[in-house]
């Protein structure tokens, strides 16, 4: 019987991934161990999962605790989906990570993965997240870590060089992008094959085929006429100019690049409206949080055993029952992409089985695509170095090398902005003083 620990169960991933696990016949007898520091949300999710178990008469079990050390012993897989230091998308320090850069002319949209906001989210997240891996080394050293927390590349890199725990970073941008493209060219998604590789949120659809037919000629026509691309002009422009469609939405992808958010005129041209000010209260209900059991009163109907498009449960099944599963994962680059640096974090096709997660060989990316990836890898490398060496100056260099930031803010002002952000984080970065 499998034991799967979910750290950050109150985020919405706890209930969603629990239902995924229980929906798979080989995993329906699993023990699902939920962990969150918010005891009220934790109990809501535990009740939601228990209602699914009871309502479908399943042999599985759900347990919950606010202390992860109570849950980790004997774990086969550990899922991490957390926000460290404050709420993920409202309140402090997220407000400062968005609003301080805006004072200096940077217009972030998400600010959780890249840019100075993404770097500071990593800095405040990294120390505690690395403790997850260190606790696993003590309490369940053979367990596989499945991380959903952003910034994905930086955290995967940190886990891999800072601990001995096998880990893989998971995102759903590849599934979402390839479904969008299949729809646009009129191909049934379950009949489409693809190769996608690069880095998280900036991976390239290198091949898209339907029964062996190259779909790129149709895609080049579709981006000019299909209605789904009307609000996706950043990715359309990137394909026009660089030749390949990129994962992650235009709104988010624009943060990785220096071309689209430098001026208000450019933002308007590419359909990138200014974001609203960050609220100090949780006024945002994201669509994907619906039907997760986080915000209900506990009296709803029995949850349906309907699997989502998340990879986690299929990877767990592959590992524990040796049912090989292919997916796109974030892993260290040990020769998969030959024109990106060794030992950076890449997103490539992987195969999971009982022996672990095996990245596949891609070879060279198109030179222009690899070059764009490297501009972001530079930022990730310095941010990870900053955490491992407790080096504040390396953290500054990570911000200074961010492509969008460098295109907008002069270095002396960037130094001032960095100091403001560091002060705004308060004791969240006190581990740098150790």
N, C-alpha and C positions, 0 to 999 in steps of 0.2 A: 504494500500500500504506500503510495507516494505521500510525501510531505512537502508542501509548497508554502513558503513564507512570503507574504506581500507586505513590504515596508512602505508606508504611505498609503495604507488601504483607504483612508478617508478622502483621497484625491478623486475618486471616481473609478480609478483603475482597479481598486480592490474588488468592487462588485462586478464590474465588467469582466475582468479576467477570471474571477471565481466562476461565473456562469459559463465562460468558455471552457474552463477545466471540467466542470460538472457535465457539460454537454457531450463530452467525448467518452464513449463507453469504456475505454481502457483506463480512464482516470476518474470515473464517477465514485470510486471508493476512496478518493484522496482525502487526506487531512489538509485543510486550508487554514493556515495560521495568519491571522490579520494583525497588523501592527500599525498604530498611529498615535501621535502624542495628544491628539484631540479625542478625549475619551467619549464625548457625546457623538461625534461623527463615527467613531469606531464602532460604537454600539449600534448605530443605525445600519451600518454596512453589515455587521455581524448578523443582525436580525434579518436583513434582506437575504443574505446567503442561506441562513438557517431556514427561512421560509421556502426557498427553492428546494433545499434538501428534503424538507418534510413534505412539501406539496407534491413532489415527484417521487417520493418514497425511495430516495437514493441512499446507498450505504456510506456515503461520505460524511465527513465531520468538519465542523468549523469551530475554531477557537480564536480568542483574541486577547491581546495584552498591549499595554502601552510601553512595556520594556521588552525590546527585541531579544535580549539575552534569555528570556524565558521561552522564546519560540524557536531560536536558531538551532539548538541541538537536534541532530537527526534530520535536518532539512536536506532534501534532494536538489531543490532549486529555490533561489531567493530573487524575488522581483523587487526592484526599487523604483518608486515613483513619488518623489518627495519635493517639497519646497522648504529649503533651509533658511532660517533667518527672518521669515515673514511670509505673508500670503504670496501666492505665485504671481497674481496679476492685479493686485490692488494693495493699497496701504504702503507702508514703509518696510524695507528699503526700495521696493520696486518703483515707487513714485520718484524717488531721487535718481534712480538709474535711468529713468526716462526724461524727467524734467530738467535735470542739471545739464545733460548734453544738449537739450533743446535751447537752453540759454546761449549756447555757443554756436548755434546754427545747424546742429545735427537734427534731422527729423527721423527718429526711430519709429518703427511700427510695432514690433513685438519685443525686441530688446532682451531676449532670453537665451540667445544662442551665439550671437556674434555682435560686433561693435563694442563700444565701451560698456554699454549696459550688460551685454552678454559676458564680457570679461569679468565685471564685478559680480554678476550672479555666480559665475564659476568660483571666484575667490571666496565668496561667503558660503558656498555650498561644499567646496572641495574637502575641507578638513573633516567635516562630519561624514561626508560620503565615503572618504577613505577609511574612516573608522568602521563603517559597515563591512568593508572587505577584511579589515583586521579582525573584527569579531568573528567573521566567517572562518578565517584562518584558525582560530582557537576552537570554534564550536561546531563547524561543519565544513572542514577543509576540502572535501570532495564535491561540495555543492557548486552548481553553476549559477552565476549571477546574471540576471536578465534586467538590464537597466533601461528605464523609460525617461529618466530625469534629464533635462537639459541644463547646460550645453552638452549635447551628446558626444561630440568628438573629444572635447577636453576631458570629460569624465571617463570615457572609455580609455583614453590615453593614460590618465592618472591611475585608474584601477590596474592597468596592465603593467606599468613600470613601477608602481608603488606597492603592489601586493602580488601574492602567488595565486590568487583566485582566478579560475577560468571565468571569463565574462564576455558578454556580447551586448552591444547597444541596439535597441529596437526603436523603430520609427515607422509611421504609416504613410510617409510621403511617396514612397515608390508605388505602393498599391493604389493610392489615390490618383497619382499622375498617370499611370499606365491605364487605369480604367477610363480616365478622361480622354486619353488619346484614342483608345479603342472605340469609344462611343463616337468621337468626332469623325473617324474614318469609316464608321459603319461596320465594324468587325465585332463578332461575339467575343466578349472578354475571355471566356473560358477556352477559346480556340486560339488566342493570341499568345505568342512567345516573345520574350524580350530579354535584352541584356542591358543592365543599368549599372554604372560604376562611377565612382568619384569620391566625394566626401558627403557627409550627411547634410541634407538640404541643398546641396549643390552637386548632385550626382547626375550623370548624363545618360539619356536614353540612347545608347549606342546602336542598338538594333531593335526593330519592332516588326514582327512578321505574323502573317496569317497563313497557316499551312505552307510555310516556306516562302510566301510572297513578301517582298520588301514593301512595307507600308509607308515608308518615308515620302515617296512621291505623292501619295494621297494626303499625307499629313501636311506637306508644304502647301497644298491647295487649301486644306481645311483651315489652317491658321489665318487665312485671309478672308474666309467666308463663314465658318461655323460660328454660331451664336455663342458657344461656350468660351470663345477666346476674346470676346468683346471686352471683358473685364480682366484679361490676363495679358496685358500688352507688354509687360516687362519680359515675360518668357517668350512671347512671340518675337519681340525685337532681338532677344538673345539668340533665338534659332535663326532668324534672318542673318544676323551678323557673324555668328560663331558656328552655325551649321547643325546644332543638336539641341533637342528640347531638354530642359533641365527640371529636376524635381523641385518641389516646394512652390508655393503660390507666388504670384507676382508681388503681392504685398510684402511677403517675408523675404523673398529672394532678392528684392531690391536692396536690402540691408547688407548683402554680401558683396556689393559691387559699387564702384564709384560713379556710375553713369546716370542714375535715375533720380536721386534724392538730394542733389546738391543745391537746387534752387526750387522755389515754389512753382516756377514756370515748368520745370521738368516734371515735377510731381503731378501737375495738372495734365501735362501732355500724355503721361503714361497712366493716368487714372489712379493716382495714389493720393487720396484725400488726407489732409492732416488728421492725426489721431486726436481724439478727445483727451483732455487732461486726465491723469490717473486719479481715480477716486480713492478716498481713505476708507470707503465702505464697499462691501461686495455687492455691487449693483449689476454685475454682468452675469447673465446665465448663458453659458456656452451650450450650443446644440448637442455636442457630444456628451455633455453631462446628464442629459435627459435619460431616464430609465437606468440610472445607476444605483438607486437606493440611497443616495447621499442626502437628498433634501426632502424625503417623504416622512410621513408620520408613523410609519410602521404598520399601517392598516391596509395597504394596497393589495392587489391580487397577487397570486403566486407568480413569480417571474418566469417567463418562458425560457426554456433551454435552447436559446438561439445564439449560435456562435457568431462573434464579430469577426472583423477582418484582421484583428491583431494576431501576431505570430506566436505569442508566448506559449499558449497551451499546446500548439503543435510541436514546438521545440521541446517542451517538457515530455510529451508523448514519445518523441523521437529518442530522447535521451534515456527514458526509463523503460521503454518497450521496444527499442531498436527498430522503430518505424521511420526510416529516413525521410527527412523533410527539407526541401530546398527553399530558401528565402534570402532576402537581402538584409544583411546585418552589418553593424559597425564593429570593426575588428582592427587589430594592428596590421600594418602593411608588411608582411613578411614575404615580399616578392609577388604579391597579387597584381599590383599596378606598377609596372616597371619604370615608368617615368615620373612617379611620385616618390618622395623620400622614404627610405627604409624606416620602419618603426614610427611612422605617423599613423593616425587613425583614418581608415578608409571605409567606404560603404560599398560592398561587393556581394555578389551571390555567394551564399554559404550552404553547406550541407550539414545538417544536424543528425547525429545518430548516437548509439550508445557509447561511442568512444569520444564524443564531444562535438564541437563546432569546427568545421573544416572550411576555411575560405577557399574560393576557387581562383584559378589563374586567369587574369584578364589580359595581361601584356600592356603595351603602351596605350594610353588614352590619346585621342587627337591632341596634337601639341598645344593648340590654343586652349583646349579644355583643361589640360593638366596645368598650364600656366595660371589660369584663373583659380584653380584649386589651390595652388601653392601660395597665392597671396593670402588666403585664409589659414592655411596650414602654418604659415609664419606666426600668425597671431596665437594659434592654439599651442604651438611649441613653447613660446615665451610664457604664456599663462601657466602651463603645466610646470615649467621650470621655476616660475615664481613661487608656486605652492611648495614644490619639493625642496627648494633651497631657502624658503622664507625670504625671498628677494623682492622687495618692493620695487626696485628699479626695473627688474624684468617685467613686472606687472605694468609699469608705465610704458615700457617698450612695446608690450603687446597692444596696448591702446593706440600707441603712436603709429603702428604698422597696419592698423585696420584700414582697409581700402577706402571706405566711405569717410571715416573720420579724417584720414590724411588728405582727402580731397577738399575738405571744408575748413579745418581748424589749423591755424599756424601753430608751430611747435611751442612757443612761449605760452600761448593761450591754452594749448592742450595740457601743458604742465599744470596750469592753474585749475583747469577743469578736473584733472586727475586728483589734485589735492582736495578739492571740494567733495568729490565722490568718496574718497577715502575717509574723510571726516564724517560724511553722511552714514557710512556703514557702521560707525561706532565700534563697539566691542566685538562685532561679528568678525572682524579681522584681527582680533587680539592675538590669535595664534601665531601671527607673524613676529610677535615679540618674544616667543618662546626661545 
